[in-house]
Amino acid sequence: MKHPSSYLEWYVNVAKVDYDFRSSGIAYFNYSLNLGKVDLSANYVHGNPQATDLLARMYDVKRENVFVSSEGASGQNARVIKLLAEKSAGRNEAIVEYPTYEPLLRQVQEHFPNVKRLERSEKDEYRLDAEALRKIVTQKTGLLVLTNPHAPSGSISDRHEMQEIMAIAREHGFYVVCDEIYAEFDRKTVPTLFSVDDELGIVTSSFTKAYGLGGLKLGVALASEQLVDELYVDVLNTVGNNSNITQVVAAEVLMRGKDELEEHQHKWMLFKRETEDWLNEKNIEYSPSKVGITYWVKLPVKDTYKWVNECAIPNYSVVLVPGAFFLFNLDYKLTRTNRARLGLGNIDPQKPNLIEGLETLEEAIRA
């Protein structure tokens, strides 16, 4: 890759610690599979019919609008962005929100030579600003990439805000990709971009974050029938058909194991309340997190990147994500910031050590 992610490189190379506050998705979900006889030789050019129908019902769309892969949400993003870059010949410009999840920015840079940033202002609670978008779009704009809820702040864009964004997209004729993986925590609260515009709006998602199904690597995209067909052709010509067993297991778990999934997720809602109580007690400023299990916090530390790597990890065996990884502009220069992302996904509900970890985090902050 021309534009590898420095965040992912950092993430996989962090030493094992006692208190890990990096994960934005819940873990530790165990499920007793009862698949019966499965035709392990089966392959489907357009995805497993049972899984596709189930997802279509979940999102209230036609099955022709569902693209399923075994590459996870990140793989979906990479494949969708690549396809849209190829379709946007003559439009070599893309727009990515700021701040954002760095791998999204790098995937766009990989395929669009000119990238602009749409700022989501802290003083405006990181809401989407349609007028700010209007000022930077041109006839060369081929793509806008967003997240909803916003990563890292957790700010949720409502239907009206998305309608304003899509009106500009329609006026200028560019696609909008919205990564909605955190929306799966509460789909009633977060409407899909695809439900606002089913032609130029594209949704990518997965059940990694909300249900702990990271091991499945199931990726979902909602798009127009034409784009879905093109995405399946792209898969066929790169990796061949996607894993059918992934989709079989996903259908089993999402259909018959839904109650277990919800019960498992509920454990983290309890962790959220404890965390918010602790943040309030310690007077640590944070963005509201209505959906998801992460907090965009402001610490009394001038440089959280340096502090995490040189103090918190080696001296206190505690880690959270430095805010600098969400604040890259276009280059790889680490911004000095007091921001960090606190994630609760790695708390084990069988032997919870949340309060102990937060107390250790407080010691590291005081240091």
C-alpha positions in Angstrom: 0.0 0.0 0.0 1.1 3.6 -0.7 -0.8 4.8 2.4 -0.6 2.3 5.3 -2.3 3.1 8.5 0.0 4.1 11.4 -2.8 3.5 13.8 -3.2 -0.1 12.9 0.6 -0.6 13.0 0.6 0.9 16.5 -2.4 -1.1 17.6 -1.0 -4.6 16.7 2.4 -3.8 18.2 1.3 -2.6 21.7 2.7 -4.9 24.4 0.3 -7.0 26.4 -1.1 -4.9 29.3 -3.2 -5.6 32.4 -5.8 -3.0 31.5 -6.6 -2.6 27.8 -9.0 0.3 27.0 -8.4 0.3 23.2 -11.2 -1.8 21.8 -14.2 -0.1 20.4 -16.1 -3.4 19.9 -17.3 -5.9 22.5 -15.6 -9.3 22.8 -15.9 -12.6 24.6 -19.0 -13.8 22.8 -19.3 -17.6 22.9 -22.1 -19.4 21.1 -22.9 -23.1 20.7 -23.4 -23.7 17.0 -25.9 -26.2 15.8 -25.6 -26.1 12.1 -26.6 -29.7 11.3 -25.5 -30.8 7.8 -23.9 -28.0 5.8 -22.8 -28.3 2.1 -19.3 -27.1 2.5 -18.7 -27.2 -1.2 -21.5 -24.6 -1.9 -20.5 -21.2 -3.2 -22.8 -18.3 -4.2 -21.9 -15.6 -6.7 -24.3 -13.2 -5.0 -24.0 -14.3 -1.4 -25.7 -17.0 0.6 -29.5 -16.6 0.0 -30.5 -17.2 3.6 -28.0 -14.6 5.0 -28.9 -12.1 2.3 -32.6 -12.4 2.9 -32.1 -12.1 6.7 -30.0 -8.9 6.3 -32.5 -7.4 3.8 -35.2 -7.8 6.4 -33.1 -6.4 9.2 -32.4 -3.2 7.1 -35.8 -3.1 5.4 -34.3 -3.2 1.9 -34.6 -5.4 -1.1 -32.1 -8.3 -1.2 -30.8 -6.8 -4.4 -29.4 -4.0 -2.3 -27.4 -6.2 0.0 -23.7 -6.9 -0.6 -22.2 -9.5 1.8 -18.5 -10.3 2.1 -16.2 -12.2 4.4 -13.8 -9.2 4.7 -15.4 -7.3 7.5 -16.4 -3.7 7.5 -12.8 -2.6 6.8 -12.7 -4.8 3.7 -16.1 -3.5 2.6 -14.8 0.1 2.9 -11.7 -0.7 0.9 -13.6 -2.5 -1.9 -16.4 0.0 -2.1 -13.9 3.0 -2.2 -11.8 1.3 -4.9 -14.9 0.6 -7.0 -16.2 4.1 -6.7 -12.8 5.6 -7.7 -12.9 3.5 -10.8 -16.4 4.6 -11.6 -15.6 8.3 -11.0 -13.3 8.7 -14.0 -12.4 12.4 -14.3 -13.4 13.0 -10.7 -10.2 12.5 -8.9 -11.2 14.4 -5.8 -12.6 13.0 -2.6 -13.7 14.4 0.8 -13.2 12.8 4.2 -14.5 14.1 7.4 -12.1 15.4 10.1 -11.4 14.1 12.7 -11.9 10.5 11.5 -10.8 6.9 11.9 -7.4 7.0 10.2 -7.7 3.7 8.1 -10.7 5.3 6.3 -8.6 8.3 5.4 -5.7 6.1 4.1 -8.1 3.9 2.0 -9.4 7.0 0.3 -5.9 8.4 -0.3 -5.0 5.1 -1.9 -7.4 5.7 -4.7 -8.0 9.4 -5.0 -5.0 11.7 -5.6 -6.8 14.8 -4.3 -8.3 14.5 -0.8 -10.1 17.4 1.1 -11.3 17.4 4.7 -14.8 18.2 6.0 -14.3 19.5 9.5 -16.7 18.4 12.2 -16.2 21.1 14.8 -15.8 20.3 18.5 -17.5 23.6 19.5 -20.5 22.4 17.3 -20.5 19.0 19.0 -19.0 17.4 15.8 -22.3 17.6 13.9 -22.3 17.4 10.1 -22.2 20.9 8.5 -23.8 20.9 5.1 -22.8 24.5 4.4 -19.1 23.7 5.2 -19.4 20.8 2.7 -21.0 23.1 0.0 -17.9 25.4 0.2 -15.4 22.6 -0.6 -17.2 20.5 -3.2 -16.3 20.9 -6.9 -17.3 19.3 -10.2 -14.2 17.0 -9.6 -15.6 15.6 -6.4 -16.3 11.9 -6.8 -16.7 10.7 -3.2 -17.5 11.8 0.4 -16.7 9.5 3.2 -18.4 9.8 6.6 -19.1 7.8 9.8 -22.3 7.6 11.7 -22.1 7.6 14.7 -19.1 9.7 14.2 -15.7 8.1 15.0 -14.3 9.2 17.4 -16.8 11.6 19.0 -19.9 9.4 18.9 -22.0 12.3 17.6 -25.1 11.0 15.7 -26.3 12.5 12.5 -30.1 12.5 12.2 -32.2 12.1 9.1 -32.4 15.8 8.4 -28.7 16.3 8.5 -28.2 13.4 6.2 -30.8 14.8 3.8 -28.9 18.1 3.6 -25.7 16.2 2.8 -27.3 14.0 0.2 -29.0 17.1 -1.4 -25.5 18.5 -2.1 -24.3 15.1 -3.4 -27.2 14.9 -5.8 -26.6 18.5 -6.9 -22.9 17.7 -7.8 -23.4 14.0 -8.6 -21.0 12.3 -6.2 -21.3 9.2 -4.0 -21.4 9.2 -0.2 -20.1 6.2 1.7 -21.1 6.1 5.4 -19.4 3.6 7.7 -22.2 2.8 10.2 -20.6 0.0 12.1 -21.3 1.6 15.5 -25.0 2.2 14.6 -25.6 -1.6 15.1 -25.6 -0.9 18.9 -29.0 0.8 18.4 -30.5 0.8 14.9 -33.6 2.6 16.1 -31.6 5.6 17.0 -29.4 5.8 13.9 -31.2 5.6 10.5 -29.2 4.3 7.5 -27.9 6.7 4.9 -29.2 4.3 2.3 -32.8 5.0 3.6 -32.2 8.6 2.8 -30.8 8.1 -0.7 -30.7 4.7 -2.3 -28.8 5.8 -5.4 -25.8 7.8 -4.2 -25.8 6.7 -0.6 -23.9 3.6 0.4 -23.7 2.1 3.9 -20.9 -0.2 5.1 -21.3 -2.1 8.4 -20.6 -5.3 10.3 -21.5 -6.9 13.7 -18.0 -6.8 15.1 -18.5 -3.9 17.4 -22.0 -4.3 18.7 -22.2 -8.1 19.1 -18.6 -9.4 19.4 -18.7 -11.2 16.1 -15.2 -10.1 14.9 -14.1 -13.6 14.3 -16.7 -14.0 11.5 -15.3 -11.2 9.4 -18.8 -10.6 8.0 -19.1 -7.4 6.1 -22.3 -5.8 4.9 -23.0 -3.0 2.4 -26.3 -1.4 1.3 -26.2 0.1 -2.1 -28.1 0.4 -5.4 -28.7 -2.9 -7.3 -26.2 -1.9 -10.0 -23.4 -1.2 -7.4 -24.1 -4.4 -5.6 -23.8 -6.4 -8.8 -20.5 -4.6 -9.6 -19.1 -5.3 -6.1 -19.9 -9.0 -6.5 -18.1 -9.0 -9.9 -15.1 -7.3 -8.3 -15.0 -10.0 -5.6 -15.2 -12.7 -8.2 -12.3 -11.3 -10.1 -10.1 -10.8 -7.1 -10.6 -13.4 -4.3 -13.3 -15.5 -6.0 -16.5 -16.1 -4.1 -16.7 -15.0 -0.4 -16.7 -17.6 2.3 -20.1 -19.3 2.4 -19.5 -20.8 5.9 -19.1 -17.3 7.3 -22.5 -16.4 6.0 -24.1 -19.6 7.1 -22.8 -19.0 10.7 -23.8 -15.4 10.6 -27.4 -16.3 9.6 -27.5 -18.9 12.4 -26.3 -16.5 15.1 -28.3 -13.4 13.9 -31.5 -15.4 13.6 -31.5 -18.0 16.4 -29.0 -16.4 18.7 -30.4 -12.8 18.7 -31.5 -13.0 22.3 -28.1 -14.2 23.4 -26.4 -11.4 21.4 -28.6 -8.8 23.1 -28.0 -10.3 26.5 -24.3 -10.2 25.9 -24.3 -6.7 24.7 -26.3 -5.5 27.8 -23.3 -6.3 30.0 -21.4 -3.5 28.3 -24.3 -1.1 28.9 -23.6 -1.6 32.6 -19.9 -0.9 32.0 -20.9 2.3 30.3 -22.8 3.6 33.3 -19.9 2.8 35.6 -17.5 4.5 33.2 -19.6 7.6 32.9 -20.0 7.8 36.7 -16.2 7.6 37.0 -15.6 10.3 34.3 -18.1 12.6 35.9 -16.6 12.0 39.4 -13.1 12.8 38.1 -14.3 15.8 36.1 -12.9 14.4 32.9 -14.6 16.0 29.9 -16.0 13.6 27.3 -18.3 13.6 24.3 -21.7 12.0 24.9 -21.8 8.4 23.8 -25.4 7.5 23.2 -24.5 4.6 20.9 -21.3 2.5 21.3 -18.8 1.7 24.0 -16.2 4.4 23.4 -15.6 7.8 24.9 -13.7 10.7 23.2 -12.1 12.1 26.3 -10.1 15.2 27.1 -7.3 14.4 29.6 -5.1 16.7 31.8 -2.2 15.5 29.6 -0.6 17.7 27.0 0.4 14.9 24.6 -1.5 11.7 25.0 0.5 9.9 22.4 3.8 10.4 24.3 2.1 9.8 27.6 0.4 6.5 26.5 3.6 5.1 25.0 6.2 6.4 27.5 4.2 6.4 30.8 0.9 4.6 30.8 2.0 1.4 29.0 5.5 0.7 30.5 4.8 2.1 34.0 1.2 1.3 34.7 0.3 -1.5 32.2 -2.7 0.4 31.0 -3.5 1.7 27.5 -6.1 3.7 25.6 -5.9 5.1 22.1 -4.1 8.4 21.7 -6.2 11.1 20.0 -3.5 11.9 17.5 -4.5 8.8 15.5 -7.8 10.5 14.7 -6.3 13.9 14.0 -4.1 13.3 11.0 -4.8 15.8 8.2 -3.3 14.2 5.1 0.2 13.4 6.2 1.6 11.3 9.0 2.5 14.1 11.4 1.4 13.3 14.9 -0.7 16.1 16.4 0.0 17.1 20.0 -3.3 16.7 21.7 -4.9 16.0 25.1 -7.6 13.9 23.4 -7.8 10.1 23.7 -10.4 7.4 23.0 -11.4 5.2 25.9 -12.9 1.9 24.7 -14.6 -0.7 26.9 -14.6 -3.7 24.5 -11.8 -5.7 26.2 -13.4 -5.8 29.6 -14.2 -9.4 30.4 -17.7 -9.8 31.9 -16.7 -13.1 33.5 -14.0 -11.4 35.6 -14.6 -7.6 35.3 -11.8 -5.4 36.2 -13.2 -2.1 35.0 -13.0 -0.1 38.2 -9.6 -1.5 38.9 -8.5 -0.5 35.4 -10.0 3.0 35.7 -8.2 3.6 39.0 -4.9 2.5 37.4 -5.6 4.9 34.6 -6.2 7.7 37.1 -2.8 6.9 38.7 -1.1 7.1 35.2 -2.8 10.4 34.5 -1.6 11.8 37.9 1.9 10.8 37.0 
